[in-house]
Amino acid sequence: MNHKYICFIKLTVERYLKGYEHGDSMIKITAKFSRIKFLMERSLLKNGISGVYNMLLYGLTLKLNKDKIMGEPITVQLEPTGKCNLRCTMCKRTYYDEQRIQDLTFDRYLKIIGQFKYLNNIIFTGLGEGIMNKDFFRIVDHAKNVKKVDFIFVISNGTLLNREVCEKFVNSGIDKVAISFDGATKETYNSIRAGADYDKVLANIKTLVETKKRYGSKIIVHLGFVLMKKNAHQMKEIVNLAHGLGVSTLSIGVVNPNFTGKEELHSALAIKVDDKAVEEAEALAKSYGLGFEFARDVPKGVCGYPWQGPFITADGYIATCCVNPDPRTFNFGNVLETPYSELKNSRQVVSFRKHLASGGVPPNCTGCPLAGVHN
């Protein structure tokens, strides 16, 4: 790539991504030159000048948060399945009267993914366990080797990571896998993740890490810990456990009332965060060289879901986001019925963005810590 062209791209994107303001709050977004250069070069190689132009429009969309988005998303969240083998105490799926058991079939995936020309990232997430979809690894293979997606991120409960599945994870092109693990001891973990076995999942994680080492893979193995009353005293313990397992990173987050789906349930689970305990856990992780993130204090202006790439369910609906992924609660239409290009700036979506950007809280966002942050 021409040096002058790279410099132009760098200066233009940094201008838009350096920071943007909502009311009295300024958010600083650090955009390293190497990352920008990589994205732009990949966009140029994959899609030519139109890919670079789309990246600039995407940057403007993230900066301005206008009613209508410009350009096409470079990130899409896909729900592989609505099926799950657990009944976790903090998950709204556990309390559904009628379960959603749809799979993202390979044919559905092709119809959906064909609508997004400029994808760099796919996140496979939702309320189900993706590996339960028989087409899952076929979908991953297509995304990586045919669609040429740069970064594939999978969220899993870890229960099905036997040796064969670990081999597939390491060799399929998945770049990061986050394993949800909400208890540092057997008693705590099993009481939260009903249907899972602490010892078995620990063994599965060890197998995944060992498989990664055996193949010299760069896959990021991440541990996710949701903080609640039952496990709040185990922050340092989960850091020690993550280090012992040999995972790359650890994140700790609070229970989201929008994810539990029931106010009384959230009240029973939620706990006031002990800042000192968090600092001690972070210091311990740092001493191990373990990547650590605590997701609680959300800066104003961070909620960008309505402007970023969509969350698409296994049956094609655009749900609010990964925190409120049930289309029966609320959705913006179905991309298997109406092209995404017609839905991305529909009257319904534009109204939703206006509501959120003005500091309002849309009904389906009530209780979410990201809601109303544009004040």
ChimeraX attribute file (.defattr): number of C-alpha atoms within 10 A of each C-alpha:
attribute: neighborCount
match mode: 1-to-1
recipient: residues
	/A:1	10
	/A:2	6
	/A:3	8
	/A:4	9
	/A:5	9
	/A:6	16
	/A:7	13
	/A:8	11
	/A:9	20
	/A:10	19
	/A:11	13
	/A:12	13
	/A:13	21
	/A:14	18
	/A:15	15
	/A:16	20
	/A:17	19
	/A:18	13
	/A:19	14
	/A:20	18
	/A:21	14
	/A:22	18
	/A:23	13
	/A:24	8
	/A:25	14
	/A:26	13
	/A:27	15
	/A:28	11
	/A:29	13
	/A:30	10
	/A:31	16
	/A:32	10
	/A:33	16
	/A:34	10
	/A:35	11
	/A:36	18
	/A:37	16
	/A:38	11
	/A:39	17
	/A:40	25
	/A:41	17
	/A:42	18
	/A:43	22
	/A:44	17
	/A:45	13
	/A:46	19
	/A:47	15
	/A:48	13
	/A:49	13
	/A:50	13
	/A:51	24
	/A:52	21
	/A:53	17
	/A:54	21
	/A:55	25
	/A:56	19
	/A:57	19
	/A:58	22
	/A:59	19
	/A:60	19
	/A:61	22
	/A:62	18
	/A:63	19
	/A:64	15
	/A:65	20
	/A:66	15
	/A:67	19
	/A:68	19
	/A:69	21
	/A:70	20
	/A:71	17
	/A:72	22
	/A:73	23
	/A:74	20
	/A:75	20
	/A:76	18
	/A:77	21
	/A:78	25
	/A:79	25
	/A:80	32
	/A:81	27
	/A:82	23
	/A:83	20
	/A:84	20
	/A:85	14
	/A:86	18
	/A:87	16
	/A:88	21
	/A:89	17
	/A:90	24
	/A:91	22
	/A:92	19
	/A:93	23
	/A:94	16
	/A:95	15
	/A:96	10
	/A:97	7
	/A:98	7
	/A:99	12
	/A:100	19
	/A:101	13
	/A:102	17
	/A:103	23
	/A:104	26
	/A:105	19
	/A:106	19
	/A:107	11
	/A:108	15
	/A:109	22
	/A:110	14
	/A:111	15
	/A:112	21
	/A:113	17
	/A:114	9
	/A:115	15
	/A:116	18
	/A:117	15
	/A:118	22
	/A:119	23
	/A:120	21
	/A:121	21
	/A:122	23
	/A:123	20
	/A:124	24
	/A:125	23
	/A:126	26
	/A:127	25
	/A:128	25
	/A:129	24
	/A:130	27
	/A:131	22
	/A:132	16
	/A:133	21
	/A:134	15
	/A:135	17
	/A:136	19
	/A:137	19
	/A:138	13
	/A:139	18
	/A:140	22
	/A:141	17
	/A:142	17
	/A:143	23
	/A:144	20
	/A:145	12
	/A:146	9
	/A:147	18
	/A:148	16
	/A:149	21
	/A:150	17
	/A:151	17
	/A:152	21
	/A:153	18
	/A:154	22
	/A:155	22
	/A:156	22
	/A:157	23
	/A:158	23
	/A:159	22
	/A:160	19
	/A:161	22
	/A:162	16
	/A:163	14
	/A:164	11
	/A:165	16
	/A:166	21
	/A:167	16
	/A:168	16
	/A:169	22
	/A:170	24
	/A:171	16
	/A:172	17
	/A:173	23
	/A:174	23
	/A:175	20
	/A:176	20
	/A:177	22
	/A:178	21
	/A:179	21
	/A:180	18
	/A:181	22
	/A:182	27
	/A:183	27
	/A:184	21
	/A:185	15
	/A:186	12
	/A:187	12
	/A:188	15
	/A:189	20
	/A:190	17
	/A:191	17
	/A:192	21
	/A:193	21
	/A:194	14
	/A:195	13
	/A:196	20
	/A:197	15
	/A:198	22
	/A:199	12
	/A:200	15
	/A:201	19
	/A:202	17
	/A:203	16
	/A:204	20
	/A:205	24
	/A:206	18
	/A:207	20
	/A:208	29
	/A:209	21
	/A:210	16
	/A:211	19
	/A:212	20
	/A:213	13
	/A:214	10
	/A:215	11
	/A:216	10
	/A:217	14
	/A:218	13
	/A:219	21
	/A:220	18
	/A:221	20
	/A:222	22
	/A:223	28
	/A:224	21
	/A:225	22
	/A:226	18
	/A:227	26
	/A:228	22
	/A:229	14
	/A:230	17
	/A:231	21
	/A:232	20
	/A:233	15
	/A:234	18
	/A:235	20
	/A:236	20
	/A:237	16
	/A:238	25
	/A:239	28
	/A:240	17
	/A:241	17
	/A:242	23
	/A:243	19
	/A:244	11
	/A:245	19
	/A:246	16
	/A:247	21
	/A:248	18
	/A:249	20
	/A:250	23
	/A:251	18
	/A:252	21
	/A:253	15
	/A:254	20
	/A:255	23
	/A:256	22
	/A:257	25
	/A:258	20
	/A:259	20
	/A:260	22
	/A:261	19
	/A:262	15
	/A:263	12
	/A:264	10
	/A:265	15
	/A:266	20
	/A:267	12
	/A:268	12
	/A:269	20
	/A:270	18
	/A:271	16
	/A:272	10
	/A:273	14
	/A:274	10
	/A:275	9
	/A:276	9
	/A:277	15
	/A:278	17
	/A:279	13
	/A:280	13
	/A:281	22
	/A:282	21
	/A:283	16
	/A:284	18
	/A:285	22
	/A:286	13
	/A:287	9
	/A:288	14
	/A:289	12
	/A:290	20
	/A:291	16
	/A:292	20
	/A:293	15
	/A:294	16
	/A:295	12
	/A:296	15
	/A:297	10
	/A:298	12
	/A:299	14
	/A:300	19
	/A:301	23
	/A:302	13
	/A:303	18
	/A:304	17
	/A:305	15
	/A:306	22
	/A:307	24
	/A:308	19
	/A:309	21
	/A:310	22
	/A:311	28
	/A:312	30
	/A:313	29
	/A:314	23
	/A:315	23
	/A:316	23
	/A:317	24
	/A:318	25
	/A:319	22
	/A:320	23
	/A:321	22
	/A:322	21
	/A:323	18
	/A:324	24
	/A:325	23
	/A:326	22
	/A:327	20
	/A:328	9
	/A:329	10
	/A:330	15
	/A:331	21
	/A:332	19
	/A:333	22
	/A:334	19
	/A:335	23
	/A:336	15
	/A:337	9
	/A:338	12
	/A:339	14
	/A:340	19
	/A:341	12
	/A:342	10
	/A:343	17
	/A:344	24
	/A:345	17
	/A:346	15
	/A:347	13
	/A:348	13
	/A:349	20
	/A:350	18
	/A:351	15
	/A:352	18
	/A:353	23
	/A:354	17
	/A:355	16
	/A:356	22
	/A:357	23
	/A:358	14
	/A:359	16
	/A:360	18
	/A:361	19
	/A:362	15
	/A:363	9
	/A:364	14
	/A:365	19
	/A:366	14
	/A:367	17
	/A:368	17
	/A:369	18
	/A:370	22
	/A:371	23
	/A:372	21
	/A:373	22
	/A:374	22
	/A:375	15
